[in-house]
Amino acid sequence: MTYEEFKGELFRIIMQQEVAKGKKVMLLERGFTTRDPQMLSMIRYINKVNFGREDSVVRADYIHVVWGEGNVRGMMHWSVREYFERYKKESWEGILPELLVKIQNAGQSMDWLHLENGGYELCKSRLIIRPINYDRNKYELENCVYWRFGDIALTLYGVISDDEDDYVTMKITRALIEDWGIKDEILLTNALLNTFITMPPRLYYCTDLKRKHACCEGIFMLGEAANESQLFQIHPENQLEGSLGYRLSTTRGLNGAVALFYPGVQERLAQLMGGDYLVGFTSIHEAIIHPAGLQDHENMRESIHDINEVFPRDEMLSSKVFRYYTEKKELVEV
């Protein structure tokens, strides 16, 4: 079967299934564009996520699913090419059940967004904070709830789907929360604490390049360790270790840069680093920490600039370098 034959057959099979009912399922083909503002916005979003550019023309083939109405709308998409490559190895039996389950589950976890009076208490456990770059997202953020720290926006999101294969979130707009009657500061503070609980902070050596770590690895917050032997060890006498730095993230590694803004984390890092330290964000997923004096902030800035040029733009968090001043207990751009 050729790729074009597979693409047509895959879409035909999906449209015959019960899982597609109640949702708008589309085959977005490479080269497609439209004048419809809502659809054009979706295409730009897909291109931004997958290619780092908000092009108005679809750049690859996708199975695209949209659900919900009004202010409560969600969407997911899956690469046809990736499923074709898997089909050649696994056949239809290997790929169809998985994809159909994903389509079936799309949108099933969004009922909580429709809750109005008193709904906050029932859905607050789904609210988290995601760190995103303010400058690249400032127009989208106009109707959102966030704390701004320099060029970083600590933004209120809701978890739509959370399973082994998919972790789907969406920005929570003011239109969604206007009936809750909760102040921004309370929403953001509680969401940050919830993020802390669901994705605790972790610290790793920069030489440790494993993609996945056990949950018990990298514990450095005193209240989380059962005893001192479980705590992440800093070796002040090893200047090479400090000059290479330490990676700060979360247990899941997703949006891990938010860990720097968890309660008590900046102060605890100062204890571990023996005083002031420098911070650089290599992506939305992690921050790099260096004890002050063991790394030059200009070198860090150049390195971050190079990383931001290579990796996807939607994963870029900040181009700046920060210093934590122990005496002032303050994080400042340098």
Steps between C-alpha positions, in 0.01 A plus 500: 500500500636840406498793742218674310289182505566457872400861571164465328427160654590619851262794480222282352531247783495771767189663358314166516566462872272598788791686664479770232139591577448827684840628392621673186761270347699633206780387276726803480722450198829667426452819299146568627401850608176687558347845549297388800653690798440224755640226278793720400582552867506123550733451202738763631498338842577155355789641297632686802496187716658273239725733302547810716337727238145630483456433128148523359552194276495147642854361481427128551207255501301467823193334643346800675221484761304795639241486778302733724329828423517869590782582739552135586664347195785257469697339221757228448689383194713202402753463221383271218861446391600372844212253502590387146855420609360301792245329273780358285640326810189433710211473247151639566466291816796680651391858439120524467393408856737757648392782268130425541532506879671840480220637282238352732661657807545841338283747687361256756688678779370849422165496679656679797558807282124551471453529875395845614393603850699297752675316220845615607507268801424203277755577230788673678699176515528518120654847500875530457761762416696476177798726424494652151687782330308823538623680189413215263156452655396850610201523266365161613556605862282811477197302620687262731604490866873506576785637708766676299868469591710684241444320171341203678125458546398252770165419345183335628419179310255215542585133451269355235652154467768328704601146414818317409496613137334841512528794737269762355447843654330822396527861609221605733351821363313762700183406315522154658549620857283810516223314686737354760543829681857417605777762498795449266750481786307217666456312173869522416626423850281192537590383147871535580458294817307239303778487241752455783300205637443325167848572360750543788834674432814304421870583460744304283863533397544648153711197413198277570330497161242229562165587343305341786581483868344303781274713719734452794798643310598866537306577820643815656215658697538411868134426566479237227790276605447234765864536605812694399642211296217546247591862429680608185866558579691817407881477516632855561860386469433383143518824303455318168165370624391853586629653176311238296196573712190323625172439319185606682179340378205297628431129545326491162748725323206687345498879537771441757625860503199582718680322787715810559186687603368238743482617863835465676696373199709814441599518867584129513719529190692782670573263790622230264709736286660660804364847418411691186444310176432561130196369314450444128201337331591261220131436430158507665594161642806583709727762653877477534647603836863607563652618829601864454869526414517164324340617177495826305156643424609620155605147406165374629313759295684399181435133567128560558482706181653211303256251655201722422611521136511122460205365698126555430384853573200388702743341749705819544438668835746785548812643339609662826728397787399558863684514831358409837627730774498312830497804729211667321328167421438637155533366144622775265589517131872558439 
